[in-house]
Amino acid sequence: MTQTLNVTFRTPTGDVFNGNHVASIEPQYNFWANSWKGLVVRGGFGFAIPYSGDINQAGARSTFDANLAVGYYFTPHDFAPVGDLVWFVSTNLSQPIDNRGVSSNTFVSLTPGFRTHVGNNWFLHGGVEVPVTGNPAYDYQVLGGIMKVY
């Protein structure tokens, strides 16, 4: 099991049109556990607190954020290009906690996805985030990434 306390500092770059141009601090607690065979559970919670920039124009809100994901490893690590193949479902929550807008704008989504070791400590990630609360900004979004472990 791994536990971390993280603090992210967001800089006010980008365009207000995209919800950017805001500085924020984001303290978080995260955990990861692989305590039974191939079952893996990860999650965390924290806050996003904007403090500078075009906060009102960008629609930035102070939020409580949390996630919980459950997955299962199907292949061993050295079975590249599909080593450490894990399929998962992640539940994501973002709840406004300030008075700069409607407080009932809770956002919840489900993200089924995968991660695999393609070799030489490179990993491929993918998923589809699907909002499950009313009036979402999108129907779904495809997520992907490549990561190198050093």
Backbone torsions as a table, in degrees:
resi	resn	phi	psi	omega
1	MET	NA	139.2	177.1
2	THR	-123.1	139.0	175.7
3	GLN	-130.8	139.9	177.9
4	THR	-137.7	148.8	169.1
5	LEU	-112.6	123.5	-174.2
6	ASN	-124.4	150.8	172.0
7	VAL	-132.4	120.6	178.3
8	THR	-105.7	134.2	174.3
9	PHE	-110.4	117.2	179.2
10	ARG	-94.6	132.4	-179.5
11	THR	-95.5	151.4	-175.0
12	PRO	-80.4	67.9	177.1
13	THR	-111.4	171.6	178.9
14	GLY	87.6	-172.1	-174.4
15	ASP	-107.6	142.1	177.9
16	VAL	-58.5	-33.0	179.3
17	PHE	-54.8	-34.0	-179.7
18	ASN	-93.8	10.1	-177.9
19	GLY	79.4	18.3	-178.9
20	ASN	-105.5	-159.5	-176.4
21	HIS	63.9	40.1	-179.8
22	VAL	-135.4	137.0	172.1
23	ALA	-97.3	139.2	178.4
24	SER	-149.0	161.9	173.2
25	ILE	-117.9	138.9	-173.8
26	GLU	-136.1	85.9	175.8
27	PRO	-75.5	139.4	-177.2
28	GLN	-145.2	152.1	168.4
29	TYR	-113.4	132.4	178.8
30	ASN	-133.2	152.2	176.8
31	PHE	-141.9	159.7	177.2
32	TRP	-147.2	131.2	-178.8
33	ALA	-139.2	137.4	176.9
34	ASN	-132.7	75.2	-169.3
35	SER	-101.7	-6.6	179.6
36	TRP	-144.1	112.9	179.0
37	LYS	45.6	-123.5	-177.7
38	GLY	-93.4	2.6	-178.9
39	LEU	-71.3	131.4	178.0
40	VAL	-129.7	136.8	178.8
41	VAL	-129.2	131.1	176.0
42	ARG	-138.4	157.5	179.0
43	GLY	-179.5	-173.0	179.0
44	GLY	172.5	176.7	177.1
45	PHE	-155.3	159.6	179.4
46	GLY	176.9	-165.0	-175.7
47	PHE	-131.4	148.4	170.2
48	ALA	-116.6	120.5	-174.0
49	ILE	-127.0	101.4	177.2
50	PRO	-71.1	141.0	-177.9
51	TYR	-134.0	-7.3	-177.4
52	SER	-159.0	160.1	179.4
53	GLY	100.8	-160.2	-178.8
54	ASP	-86.9	63.3	-173.4
55	ILE	-58.4	-52.2	-177.0
56	ASN	-69.2	-43.6	-179.0
57	GLN	-65.2	-36.8	179.5
58	ALA	-78.9	-13.2	-177.9
59	GLY	75.0	22.7	-179.1
60	ALA	-68.4	139.8	-179.1
61	ARG	-129.5	149.9	167.5
62	SER	-75.6	130.7	-175.7
63	THR	-135.2	154.2	166.1
64	PHE	-97.9	126.4	-177.2
65	ASP	-122.4	141.8	178.5
66	ALA	-149.8	154.9	174.8
67	ASN	-150.5	154.4	176.2
68	LEU	-146.0	127.2	180.0
69	ALA	-127.3	142.5	176.7
70	VAL	-127.9	132.0	-179.7
71	GLY	-146.3	179.1	-179.6
72	TYR	-143.9	130.3	176.7
73	TYR	-77.8	129.2	-179.3
74	PHE	-107.0	-18.9	-178.9
75	THR	-133.1	156.4	176.3
76	PRO	-72.8	162.3	-175.4
77	HIS	-57.7	-43.1	-174.2
78	ASP	-83.4	10.4	-178.5
79	PHE	-91.0	43.5	-178.2
80	ALA	-61.9	146.0	9.9
81	PRO	-88.6	10.7	176.6
82	VAL	-122.3	36.9	176.6
83	GLY	-72.3	151.5	-178.5
84	ASP	51.9	33.7	-179.6
85	LEU	-66.4	115.9	178.6
86	VAL	-125.0	129.3	172.1
87	TRP	-101.6	140.6	-175.7
88	PHE	-146.3	165.9	168.3
89	VAL	-129.7	127.1	180.0
90	SER	-111.9	134.3	173.6
91	THR	-105.2	129.8	-175.1
92	ASN	-124.3	139.3	-177.9
93	LEU	-132.9	137.3	171.1
94	SER	-138.1	119.6	-176.9
95	GLN	-122.5	118.1	175.7
96	PRO	-60.4	140.6	-178.7
97	ILE	-127.2	9.2	179.5
98	ASP	-109.9	-176.6	-178.6
99	ASN	-109.4	26.4	-179.1
100	ARG	-90.1	11.4	-180.0
101	GLY	176.3	-168.8	-179.2
102	VAL	-64.5	128.3	-176.8
103	SER	-82.9	-6.9	-178.4
104	SER	-92.7	14.9	-179.9
105	ASN	-82.6	48.7	177.6
106	THR	-67.6	133.2	178.1
107	PHE	-114.4	126.8	176.1
108	VAL	-130.5	136.2	177.0
109	SER	-139.9	160.2	172.8
110	LEU	-117.3	135.7	-179.3
111	THR	-128.1	97.7	169.5
112	PRO	-75.8	141.6	-177.3
113	GLY	-165.5	-171.4	-178.3
114	PHE	-146.6	161.9	169.6
115	ARG	-144.3	139.7	-179.9
116	THR	-144.8	147.5	175.9
117	HIS	-89.4	115.1	-177.0
118	VAL	-92.8	-4.2	177.6
119	GLY	123.3	152.9	176.9
120	ASN	52.9	38.2	-179.7
121	ASN	62.6	28.3	171.1
122	TRP	-103.3	137.9	-178.8
123	PHE	-125.9	145.2	177.1
124	LEU	-113.5	132.0	-179.1
125	HIS	-121.1	149.3	174.7
126	GLY	-160.9	155.6	178.3
127	GLY	-173.2	170.2	175.9
128	VAL	-129.4	113.2	179.2
129	GLU	-86.1	125.7	-178.0
130	VAL	-122.6	113.3	177.6
131	PRO	-65.0	142.7	178.2
132	VAL	-119.8	1.6	175.8
133	THR	-101.4	163.9	-176.1
134	GLY	-68.5	153.7	176.5
135	ASN	53.0	51.6	178.5
136	PRO	-73.2	158.2	178.2
137	ALA	-74.8	-14.4	-179.4
138	TYR	-152.9	159.1	178.1
139	ASP	-80.1	-39.2	176.3
140	TYR	-165.4	162.2	172.6
141	GLN	-142.6	138.2	179.9
142	VAL	-88.6	130.3	-177.9
143	LEU	-117.5	144.2	178.2
144	GLY	-155.5	158.9	178.7
145	GLY	-168.1	158.4	174.7
146	ILE	-123.9	132.1	-177.5
147	MET	-129.8	139.3	174.8
148	LYS	-111.0	127.2	177.1
149	VAL	-95.1	126.1	-180.0
150	TYR	-105.6	NA	NA
